[in-house]
Amino acid sequence: MKYIITESQLQRLNEITVLNGSMGVGNSYENLISDIFQDKGKEKVKKLIGKYLKEVLGYEFKYDIADYNLKDYVTDLKTRDYYSIYSKTLKSKDTLSNLAYFLVKSLYGFKKLGNLEVYKTKLNEFYFFDPLNEICVGVIDLKKPTTNEYGNITFPRKTLQVSLARVDEGLLGTGVGKEMYLALLDGVDVLFSDSALYETSLNIWVNVLPKYVFVGGITIFDKIVKITPETKIKNHNIIRAYFATKNPELIKTKKNIKESINESRLENIITDYFDTIFNLAEINWTHPLVMNDDDEEYEDTFRTLFYYGSEFDDDVVFRYYDKGYFTNEEMDEKSPLLSVDSEYELKLNGYFGDMWHEPLKKWFEQNFGMYVKTIDYL
């Protein structure tokens, strides 16, 4: 079955396609209303809620309802007979979310950022509101990045880091998350992802934001990799954090970054990656069988194949050629020679260039007890 959709619908689908997860979902306005009670005092907030019930919902608030029950009372109005007095616009949205909008507007006011209105708390929580529908749409908590976390890259003063991002229930997939991040980028120079980024929040950084602003990834080598919708990163462990900015020229990179990584640290990083892509517990080995001039089968002990599965030709990982296998003098001089399957070689070259060769020689000998002189592709 085929479906015909418009270009704008295709754009929306592209934005909400989950590459490796999505933003968190929840009702941020409930926490916000509780915080307002604590910040402004119960009596002041109760009076405003009474005003909201009367002026916005058209219902006279006559009862002294307990403080802890006020939010439930407002929420429950939708299920009571008073539903009929709602305006048409209120029938389509969450009453408690609209109450949060009313309280913030009355007590604090908003700052206009992008297409949304924003209220920032003392704890660097940014609550976002839709000014057209007058509802709370989500929250992003921010913090200052640690001063030495990205030591080889200099960022401007107005740089903040995401520690929590949540879109309110029912709004995921509507483009609100994108609007929240773009709104923040109107108020800061650089916005960082959490340094411990989990799969559930990758989508906004690698699939959505790159369509609108500059998005970069900081690698474990303190290099900046530009992220575009076409960028394919097979192993996100190579990226320490993502950042977004409307002014990439503000970010300065120190020279001689390679020299700042000592040999020991580099080798540890590469060796850890070997342990990630090669499952030692599942690798088997064999000497391939060959025929001699008398059509007799024997094991070629000069060659060793390392593979996954029950048969050596299922999924070969390494091919080891011992000294004496090659008749060519130049090749024999390189032996013992280890050839890595192209699938893994391409990954390693993509991340480390040829810097993985020496660490692999040590790693291979430590795990298989076989000395390697040369790494080459055969």
C-alpha positions, 0 to 999 in steps of 0.5 A: 500500500502506498500513501501520498503526502505533502512536502510539509508532511514529509518534512514533519515525518523526517523530523520525528523519525527516531534514529536512536530514540527521542526526547523524554515525555511527561507533564512538566507543568505539574512540577512547575505549579508546585514550585510556584506554590513554594516560591510565592506562598500558598495564599497568593497562589490560591487567590490566583487560582480562584481568579483563573477559575472565575475569569478563564473558566467562568466558574465561581470558586466558592469553596476552601479546598485544601492546598494539596487538592487544588491541582486535582480540583482544577484537573477534575473540572473537565470530567464534571458538569462544568465542562460545558462552560469551557470556551472552545479553545479550552476544550482542546487542551489540558486545563492544568497546563493552561493554569500553569501559563496563567500563573507564570504570566501573572507572577513572573512574565515571559521572555520571547525566544523564537516562536515560544514564550519562556520562563526561566527559574532560579535553578536554570529550568527553562519552561516553554509555552505556546503563546497561541494556545496558552499552554506549557509545552515542555521543559529543558534544564540547563547547567554550566559545562565544567571548565576543563571538560573540553580542554582543547576547544574554547567556547564563548561565555554564553555556553550552557549544557542540557541536563534534562529535556522533556516534551509534555504528553501528547505533543511528542512528534509535533515539532515542539522539541525542535522549537524548544531547542531553537528558542534556547539557541536564540538566547545562548551562544552554544548549547551542549548535549549532556556529556553522558548522552543516552540513546533516547536523546540522540535524535534531536542532535543528529537528525533534527537540529542539523537541518536548522543550525550548526551541530558538531560532535566532540570526539574523544580526541577533542576534534570537532566533527560537523553533524549533518542529516547525512552524517552516519556515525556507527559508534556514538561512543566516539563522540563525547558530546554534541553541541549546537550553535547559530554562530560556529565562528565563536568556537575556537580550537587550539592548534596541535591537538594531536600532540596533546594526546599522549601515546598511553591515553591514545592506546588505551582508547583504541584498545577499549574500542577493540574490546567493543567491536571484537567479541573474544568469547565468540571468536573461534580459530582453525588452520584451513585444509588444503590439498598437496600434490598427491591430492591428500588433505592437510592442515596449513599451519602457516595460516590461521583463520579467526571467525564467528560461527560454527564454520570458518567461512561464516564470518572471518574476523582475522587472517594470520599468515606466519613466517614461511607462508609467502614465497615472495621475499618481500611479503615473507619479510613482513611476516607474521602478518595479520589481515583484518576483515574489511568490515572492521578495517573500515571502521578502525580507519574511519575513527583512527586512521592507521593509528590502530595498527600498533595497539592491535599488534599488542592486543592480538598477542595478549589475547591469542598468544601470536606475535604480529609484525605487520598489519595489512589487508589481503 
